[in-house]
Amino acid sequence: MTKTVRRGAALALASSVLAVLPAIPAEADALRAQEWALQAVHAQQAWRTTKGEGVTVAVLDTGVDANHPDLEGQVLPEQDLVGFGAGPGDSAWAQHGTGMASIIAGHGHGRGRENGVLGLAPAAKVLPVRVILEDDDSERERARTEKAGALADGIRWAADHGADVINMSLGDDSESAHPEPREDAAIQYALGKGIPVVASAGNGGQKGNHVSYPAAYPGVIAATAVTHLGGRARFSTRHWYATVSAPGFDIVMADTGDGYLSGWGTSPAAAFVSGAVALIRSAHPGLSPEQIRRLLTSTAQDKPEGGRDDDYGAGLIDPAAALDAAADLKPTPQKPAPAGYATRYFGPGPTADDAEDAPVNWLPWTAGAAGLALLTAAVVLWRGRRASH
């Protein structure tokens, strides 16, 4: 098996467990009451400045259902870089991507849009780029081998077609995970065009804690997950590339059709971080990806001792505080990526000592790098339950 095929075979969705919620009466606001994450990241305060107007977030995922009532009017035409597999109306289509899109830009529905799911940047647009299939798609294995380059192609396509932020709630944290120069080059291309790139850190916290790609590439903002109690979610991967943390447990999101899901994983955490970046880009469009990364880390809540750690990065995102801090910033050019990657690493590593002791499959981080993150971890989609609702 070639290196590329091994890499492709390991890519997996990173939402983790998505459980179908029972039907909720249209007049009830039960869903909105479950969105603890918005309160945790001070969404209401951030919305006094912006709700993401004028920003497009590319969602590199399994596709997005543009007809969901909470996303209607927000979703741009999709670019499908897989070209086969399940389609609209099939049970194995776009569930993961629709959920991530709703966390980023859901706007609710009904008169006044008082029902349904609100995303962190409800006025932002979503640009769906299909780069992977759902775990239960019958063509998934074929896609893993034949479309192993779809992620790199998707990053470049999004960068060239209006994306202001790139979200990747996906990754590879298997034992065979390794950096791909083509993916790294695509990320550097996007960063060079001034586009922040966000990825999930991985769901391997209880499964070996392997480094996850694309989360660990230089320049990526890697999101770890916290629970409603503020602690690290046990599944969340702990590594040096962690940039910030975000809610990733008991997260309500849109399902395909007009349903809803409750899920966990660093996938939703990455989507919340992308929503926060969308708010910053809306209010301050000239800031570079590096400046935005520093805003998120410098204003994060619940900072670990010493300023950061592998569990939380710099702490829980606070887009309201980041927007306040951005008011005094002047845009600066994006710094070029580090040159001359070593054979073993795509960067110099955290320290020389760490580099000597690190496993071969590690991809160390430079100061501003965070990860191209997670399509990892098993996504168990409870389709049987879904069919009964």
N, C-alpha and C positions, 0 to 999 in steps of 0.2 A: 504493500500500500504506500502510495506516495505521501510526502509531507503535506501537500495541499489537501489530499483526501482525508488524511487523519484529522487535520484541522477542521475541515468541513463537517466531518462526522461527529465532532464533539460539540458543535454549536447547538445551543438549546435555548428555549424561551426562559425568561427569568422572572416571570410574575410569581411563580411557584404555585401555591394552591389557590384556585379560583372556585369558589363555591357559589352556586346559583341561589339567589335570594328568593323567598316566596313573593308572590304577587303583592304589590302594595297599592292600596286605593289611591286614585289620582288626587283626592282631596286631602290626603294625609301628607304631612311633611316628615315622615319617618326617616327617609333617606337623608335629608339635610341634617337631621339631628345626629346622625351617625358619622358625619364628616368632622370628626375630632381633629383631623390633621390641619384643617384650615385655621382653627383657633390656635393650634400649637405653633404655627409659623407666622401668626399675626397677619393673616390675609386681609382682614377688614381694614387694618391700619394702612397696609400697602395700597389698597384700592382707593384710598383718598387721593393718591398721586396718579395711579394708572391701573387699568385692568388688562393691559397688554395690547392696546390699540396699535395698529400699524405693524405688528410683528408676525412673522410666519415661522412656525416651529416644524421642522421636518421630523416625522416620526418614522424611523427605520425599524420596521417590525413586520407583522403578518398581514398588514392591510388595515383599513379603518372603514367601518360602516358609516358612511356619510348621512344615512337616513335616520339614524337614531335621533329621537326628539331633542336630546340634550346636546347634540352636535350639529343639528341641521343648520346649514348656512355658514358653518365654520370650516368645512373641509374642502380643500382644493382637489382638482383631479389627481388621481393616483398614478404613480409610476410603478409598474410591476416588473421587477428585475428577475423574477423567478419564471413567470410565463406559463406555469402549469399548476396543478393542484386544485384544491377546493375553491369554489367561487361563491358569490352572494347567494344566500339561501341555503347553503350547505352547513351542516353542523360544525364542520372543521374549518371554518373560515373566519379570520379576522377578529377572533374574540380577544386575544391578547392586545393587539394593536388598538382596537376600539377602546379597551379599558385604559390604556396609557394615554390615548388622545383625550379621553374625558377628564382624566386627572389634570392634564395640562390646560385644556380649553373648554371643558364642559360649561354650558351656560344655563342649565336647567330648562324647564319648559312650563307650559301653562300660562295663564294670564299673569303677567308680571314675572314669569319664569320662577315662580316660588317653589316648584316641585322639581324632583330629579337631582342630578349631580352638578355641583359647581366645581369647575377647575380653578387652579390657582391664577391662571391668566385667562379669564372667561371671554375676553375680547380678542384674543389672538387667533390667528388662522392656523390650521393644521395642514401640512403637506405630507401625505402618506407616501412612503417609498417601501414597497414590499420586497424584502430581502431574505425572508425565511418563511417557512410554513409552520402552521400549528403542530403541536406534538402528535396529535391524533390524525393528521392528514395522511392518507394512504400513500402520497407521493413524497413524504418527508425524506426518506432515505435517498431517493433519487436527487432531491434538491440539495441534500448535504454534499453529495459528491459532484454533481454536474454544475451546481451553482455556488461553489465554494468562494468565488470571487465577487458574489453579489454585494457583500457588505462594503468592500472597497469601492465598487462601482456606485453603490448607493450614496456613499458619502460625497463623492465627486459630483454626482448628478444633483444632489440636493444643494451643494455649494454653488453650482452653476445655474440653478433654477429658483432663486429667490429665498432660500432659507436664511433666516437670521439666527437661528439656533438649531442644532442637530441633537436629537435625543435618540440614544441607543439603549433601550431596556433589554439587553441581550448580552451574551458573552460565552466564552469558553473557559471553564476553570477545571477541566479534566486533568489527569496526570500527564497527558501528552500535549497540553496546551503550550503554545509557543508563539512568539511574535512573527507576524508576516510583514515583510518589507512593503508590500503593496498596500496593506491597510494603513500602516504607519505613514506612508507617503500621502495617502488620501487625507488622512487627518491633518497632516501638516499643510496640505493644500487648502483645506477649509480654514484652518487657523490663520494661514497667510492672507486669506480673503476677509479676515476679521470676524469669522463665525465661531462662536463658542461651541464646543463639543462636550456633551454630557453622556456618561455611561454608568451602568449599575456595577457596583463593586464585586458582586458575586454572592451566591447563596450557599457557599461552601463552608460556613463557619463551623458546622458539625461534621463535615465530610472531608477533612484533610486540609482545609484552608489554603487550597492552591491559588496561585496568582491567576487572575482572570483577564482575558483579552476580549474586547479591546480596552477595558478599563485601565490597563497599566501602561498604555502608550503615553509618551511625553505630551503634555499639554491638555490632556483630557481631564474634565472635572468628574471625579469618581464619587458616587453616592453610596454610603452605607445606610442601613435601616435601623430606625428606633421604634419602640412601641409607644402606646399611649401613656405609659408611665415614665417615658423619657429614657429608659435604659436601652442598651444595644439589643436588638433582636438576635436570638441565639443562632439563627441561620446565617446572619450577615457575616460575610468574609472580612477577616481582619488582616490588613496589610499596609505597607508603607505608602501605597498609592492612594489611600483614602483621603479625600479632600474635605468633604463635609458630610453630614448625616441629614436624613429627612424621614418623615413618617413612612413606614413600610409594613405595618401590621394592622389587620382588620380595616382595610381600606375599601371603601365603597366606590365602585366604578361602573361605567356603562357596559352592557353586554350587547352583542349584535341583536338586531331587531329592535325591541323597545324594552328589553330587560335590564337587570342589574346584577352585579357580582360583588362578592366580598372576597378580598384576596390579600396575600402577603408576599413579601419579597423585596429585593433591592431594585426590582423593576419599577414598582410604584415610587420608591424613593427617588430614583433617577428622574421619573416624570415630574415629581414635585420640584426637584432642582431645576429642571428645564423650564418649568413654569415661573420659577423665581428669576431665572436668567431672562426670560421673555419680558417680565415686568421691568427689569433694569434696562434692557435694550429699548423698550418702548419709551421710557423717560429720558434715556441718555444713549441715543443710537450711535454716537461716535466712539464710545469706549471700546478698548481692545479686549479680546478674550482674556488676556493676562490681567488687565485691570478688573474685569468682572470677577475672575477667580479670586483676586485679592479682596474685593469687596465682600464676597460671600464668606471668605475665611476670617476676615478682620471683624466682621459684625455678627458672627455666629453666636448663638446662645449656648449656655452650659459648656463653656470651653473646658477641655480636659486640662489637668495639671501640666504645665509646660507649654500650653498653647495648642497642642494637637496630640493625637495618638492614633494607633491603627484601628481602634474600634469606631471612633466618631469622626476622624479627621480633625478639623478645627472646631467641630460642634454642630449643633442643629441650625439649619438655615433660618434666617430672619430677613426676608425680603424688604420689610418695612424699614428696618435699620439700615439695610444696604442702600435703599433708595435715598434715605436721609444723608448717608455718608457720600453718596455719589454727587450730591449737589455741589460739592467743593472740588470735584475732580476735573481736570482738563484732559481731553483725549490724548493718548500717546500711541505711537505705532506699535504693532504687534512685534515682539522680539522673534528673531528667527529661531528655528528649532536647533537643538544641539547637533553638530555635524560629527561625522566619523564614528558612527556606532561601532562598538567592539563586537567581536564575534559572539560573545556570550550574552551581551546586553544591548538594548536599544537606548541606553543612556549610561551615565557613569555609575549609577547605583547610589543608594543612600550614603554609604561611607565605604572607604576602601576595605575595612574589616568585614562589613556586611557582604561586599562583593566576593571576598574570598570564601566565605562560608555559605553563600547562597546556593540553593539547588539550581540545576542547569536550566529549569524551565521558568526561572524568575525573570521578570522584566522590570528593572528598577526605574526609579522615578527621579527626575530632576526637580528642582524646587517648585516650578510652576506646573508640573505634570500631574495628572491624576488619571484616572483610567478610562479606557474605552470599554465600557463595562458589560455586562453580564449576560448574555443570553444563556446563563448556566442554570443549573439546578433543574430538578425535575418539575415540570408543570403538570399537575394532575388536574385535568379538566373533568369535572363530574358531569359528563354529558347525560348520563342516565337520569340524574336528578333534574337536569335542565329540561329534558323532554317531558317531565311530569308537570311542569309549570306553564 
